[in-house]
């Protein structure tokens, strides 16, 4: 159940993180994501309950959603569909 909630939260928030990166810029989105993740994990190191750790996991996933879509978008910027397919599928 926890893994399913984690996946669903990531699926929903990655879309929002990507929209944030497009609107406000890649670097701001990366900084925001890293700050959210560091803050959540720092607070999580002081939490001693299961519910607290679940909340920390959820907030960390939300922060992660500002980083991965942003990094992917920055890497694919300026490429057409064929170029992206070649980059993703190529082993060289």
MODELLER restraints for C-alpha pairs under 7 A, 6 or more apart:
rsr = mdl.restraints
at = mdl.atoms
rsr.add(forms.Gaussian(group=physical.xy_distance, feature=features.Distance(at['CA:6:A'], at['CA:58:A']), mean=6.79, stdev=0.5))
rsr.add(forms.Gaussian(group=physical.xy_distance, feature=features.Distance(at['CA:10:A'], at['CA:61:A']), mean=6.24, stdev=0.5))
rsr.add(forms.Gaussian(group=physical.xy_distance, feature=features.Distance(at['CA:10:A'], at['CA:62:A']), mean=6.84, stdev=0.5))
rsr.add(forms.Gaussian(group=physical.xy_distance, feature=features.Distance(at['CA:10:A'], at['CA:65:A']), mean=6.49, stdev=0.5))
rsr.add(forms.Gaussian(group=physical.xy_distance, feature=features.Distance(at['CA:13:A'], at['CA:62:A']), mean=6.18, stdev=0.5))
rsr.add(forms.Gaussian(group=physical.xy_distance, feature=features.Distance(at['CA:13:A'], at['CA:65:A']), mean=5.82, stdev=0.5))
rsr.add(forms.Gaussian(group=physical.xy_distance, feature=features.Distance(at['CA:14:A'], at['CA:65:A']), mean=4.54, stdev=0.5))
rsr.add(forms.Gaussian(group=physical.xy_distance, feature=features.Distance(at['CA:14:A'], at['CA:66:A']), mean=6.91, stdev=0.5))
rsr.add(forms.Gaussian(group=physical.xy_distance, feature=features.Distance(at['CA:14:A'], at['CA:69:A']), mean=6.35, stdev=0.5))
rsr.add(forms.Gaussian(group=physical.xy_distance, feature=features.Distance(at['CA:17:A'], at['CA:65:A']), mean=5.36, stdev=0.5))
rsr.add(forms.Gaussian(group=physical.xy_distance, feature=features.Distance(at['CA:17:A'], at['CA:66:A']), mean=4.52, stdev=0.5))
rsr.add(forms.Gaussian(group=physical.xy_distance, feature=features.Distance(at['CA:17:A'], at['CA:69:A']), mean=6.75, stdev=0.5))
rsr.add(forms.Gaussian(group=physical.xy_distance, feature=features.Distance(at['CA:18:A'], at['CA:66:A']), mean=6.91, stdev=0.5))
rsr.add(forms.Gaussian(group=physical.xy_distance, feature=features.Distance(at['CA:18:A'], at['CA:69:A']), mean=5.43, stdev=0.5))
rsr.add(forms.Gaussian(group=physical.xy_distance, feature=features.Distance(at['CA:18:A'], at['CA:70:A']), mean=6.06, stdev=0.5))
rsr.add(forms.Gaussian(group=physical.xy_distance, feature=features.Distance(at['CA:20:A'], at['CA:29:A']), mean=6.69, stdev=0.5))
rsr.add(forms.Gaussian(group=physical.xy_distance, feature=features.Distance(at['CA:21:A'], at['CA:29:A']), mean=5.14, stdev=0.5))
rsr.add(forms.Gaussian(group=physical.xy_distance, feature=features.Distance(at['CA:21:A'], at['CA:70:A']), mean=6.04, stdev=0.5))
rsr.add(forms.Gaussian(group=physical.xy_distance, feature=features.Distance(at['CA:26:A'], at['CA:70:A']), mean=5.88, stdev=0.5))
rsr.add(forms.Gaussian(group=physical.xy_distance, feature=features.Distance(at['CA:29:A'], at['CA:66:A']), mean=5.56, stdev=0.5))
rsr.add(forms.Gaussian(group=physical.xy_distance, feature=features.Distance(at['CA:29:A'], at['CA:67:A']), mean=6.76, stdev=0.5))
rsr.add(forms.Gaussian(group=physical.xy_distance, feature=features.Distance(at['CA:29:A'], at['CA:70:A']), mean=6.91, stdev=0.5))
rsr.add(forms.Gaussian(group=physical.xy_distance, feature=features.Distance(at['CA:30:A'], at['CA:66:A']), mean=6.06, stdev=0.5))
rsr.add(forms.Gaussian(group=physical.xy_distance, feature=features.Distance(at['CA:30:A'], at['CA:67:A']), mean=5.07, stdev=0.5))
rsr.add(forms.Gaussian(group=physical.xy_distance, feature=features.Distance(at['CA:30:A'], at['CA:70:A']), mean=6.84, stdev=0.5))
rsr.add(forms.Gaussian(group=physical.xy_distance, feature=features.Distance(at['CA:32:A'], at['CA:66:A']), mean=6.92, stdev=0.5))
rsr.add(forms.Gaussian(group=physical.xy_distance, feature=features.Distance(at['CA:33:A'], at['CA:63:A']), mean=4.24, stdev=0.5))
rsr.add(forms.Gaussian(group=physical.xy_distance, feature=features.Distance(at['CA:33:A'], at['CA:64:A']), mean=5.82, stdev=0.5))
rsr.add(forms.Gaussian(group=physical.xy_distance, feature=features.Distance(at['CA:33:A'], at['CA:66:A']), mean=4.66, stdev=0.5))
rsr.add(forms.Gaussian(group=physical.xy_distance, feature=features.Distance(at['CA:33:A'], at['CA:67:A']), mean=5.55, stdev=0.5))
rsr.add(forms.Gaussian(group=physical.xy_distance, feature=features.Distance(at['CA:34:A'], at['CA:63:A']), mean=6.54, stdev=0.5))
rsr.add(forms.Gaussian(group=physical.xy_distance, feature=features.Distance(at['CA:36:A'], at['CA:60:A']), mean=6.74, stdev=0.5))
rsr.add(forms.Gaussian(group=physical.xy_distance, feature=features.Distance(at['CA:36:A'], at['CA:63:A']), mean=4.99, stdev=0.5))
rsr.add(forms.Gaussian(group=physical.xy_distance, feature=features.Distance(at['CA:37:A'], at['CA:60:A']), mean=4.75, stdev=0.5))
rsr.add(forms.Gaussian(group=physical.xy_distance, feature=features.Distance(at['CA:37:A'], at['CA:63:A']), mean=5.09, stdev=0.5))
rsr.add(forms.Gaussian(group=physical.xy_distance, feature=features.Distance(at['CA:37:A'], at['CA:64:A']), mean=6.77, stdev=0.5))
rsr.add(forms.Gaussian(group=physical.xy_distance, feature=features.Distance(at['CA:40:A'], at['CA:56:A']), mean=5.59, stdev=0.5))
rsr.add(forms.Gaussian(group=physical.xy_distance, feature=features.Distance(at['CA:40:A'], at['CA:59:A']), mean=6.22, stdev=0.5))
rsr.add(forms.Gaussian(group=physical.xy_distance, feature=features.Distance(at['CA:40:A'], at['CA:60:A']), mean=5.83, stdev=0.5))
rsr.add(forms.Gaussian(group=physical.xy_distance, feature=features.Distance(at['CA:41:A'], at['CA:56:A']), mean=6.74, stdev=0.5))
rsr.add(forms.Gaussian(group=physical.xy_distance, feature=features.Distance(at['CA:44:A'], at['CA:53:A']), mean=6.32, stdev=0.5))
rsr.add(forms.Gaussian(group=physical.xy_distance, feature=features.Distance(at['CA:44:A'], at['CA:56:A']), mean=5.70, stdev=0.5))
rsr.add(forms.Gaussian(group=physical.xy_distance, feature=features.Distance(at['CA:47:A'], at['CA:53:A']), mean=6.74, stdev=0.5))
rsr.add(forms.Gaussian(group=physical.xy_distance, feature=features.Distance(at['CA:76:A'], at['CA:84:A']), mean=6.39, stdev=0.5))
